[in-house]
Amino acid sequence: MRRHRFTLVPAVLLLAACGADAPAGPPAPVAYLPGGRVLLDAHNAYPYEGQFADRIDRALATGVPVAIEQDLAWCPVEPDGAPVPVVSHEVRCHGGEPALEQYFFARIAPLMEQALAQGPSPDWPLVTLNLDFKSNEPALHRAVWDLLGRYERWLTTAPATPDGSVAPLTVGPLLVLTGEHPAQEQTFAGPGVERLRLFGAIPSARAVEPGDRPRAQPATNYRRWWNHPWRVVEPEGQREAGEWTGEDEERLRAIVDEARRNGLWIRFYTLNGHDGDGQGWFASYNFGSEAAVRLRWEAATRAGVDFIATDQYEAFAAVRRAAPAVEADRSDGS
C-alpha cells in the first residue's frame, strides 16, 4: 500500500525552494503538515475510576480527522499480572485501568482498516494519538514501541537519519505523538531504530511572564511538535482570565508563528468553559462559561493552532465546523 510522502520542513525553506518566479505569499500548506489544519484534541479521552468510558466514542463521533489524548502508566491489568501500558491519569494504578491496546487500538481498528482498504486520502492521518506518559520507565517505553510495531501498517512514519535531519513522512491513517522526556527519545529514536514510529515534542514553556513569549527550537527528525499550557497566552490562567483582547490574540499568533518558523505542529491545553464539574473535568482549565471559551476556540482556530485540547468535544467541533475556511484564509497569507 503506497502512502503519501512529504518532507516536514520550516516554511522559510519551502519558500526558498520556490525560486524567484514563485507567486507572492506563502504556499498552500499540505493538510497534515504544520499549519495545514485545526483539529479537536480530545483531552483525557479515557475512563476515570470506571466512569466516562465513552470518551473515545464521543471524540470519533465529532468526525475525523481528530486528535485523541491517552495518558499512560505502567501497571498490571490482572492481579499479580505483568505490567502493560494502561490508560490512567495517575502513576499509581488502583485496578481496573484499561490496557492501551484493548481500549484504544482495538477501538480504532475498523476505522484504520477501512482507511487502508480505501487507499490514501488527503485527510490522513485520520487520527492523531497524543501519548502523555505519566512515568518514564524504560520497560514502559519499550512496551509502547513494541505495541506500535504491531500496528506499523497504520502509522505515519519517517526513516531515521544519522544526524537527526528532518526526513520525509510516510503518511498513514494514524499519527502518534509523544512528549519531550529525553528517555523517550532514547527508546523511540535512539541507536538501532531504523524507522520512527512516533514523534516527540521540543521543550515547552510551562508559563511566561507578561510580555514574554516562548522561543522554539527547530524541528528535528524526531521532535516535530510544541506543546503549551494556555498560560503562555494568558499568564493569569483559565480561571482568572479576563476579557479576550487584541493583545491576547497578537500574543497567540506570535507563538503560533514561532512554531511555523521552526517547522513544528503546535498544541495548546486545555480550553474548557462550563458551569461546575460533574463530568470529570478539571477546575483549573475552566474559563467559567462556554461563551468565554468560545472566544479562545475561535481565536486559536483563526491563528491556525494545529491541536486545540478540550474536554468539550462536541461544543468545540460545532465551533470548528462554523469556520471551515480557516486553512484557505491562511494559505492566502491573511
Buried (B, 14 or more C-beta within 10 A) or exposed (E): EEBBEEBBBBBEEBEEEEEEEEEEEBEEBBBBBBBBBBBBBBBBBBBBEEEBEEBBEBBBEBEBBBBBBBBBBBBBBEEEEEBBBBBBBEBEBEEEBBBBBEBBBEEBEEBBEEBBEEEBBEBBBBBBBBBBBBBBBEEBBEBBBEBBEEBEBBBBBBEBBEEBEBBBBBBBBBBBBBBBBEBBBEBBBEEEBEEBBBBBBBEBBEEBEEEEBBEBEEBBBBBBBBBBBBBBBBBEBBEEBEEBEEEBBEBBBEBBBBBBEBBBBBBBBBBBBBEEEEEBBBEEBBBBEBEBBBBBBBBBBBBBBBBBBBBBBEBBBEBBEEBEEBBEEBBEEE
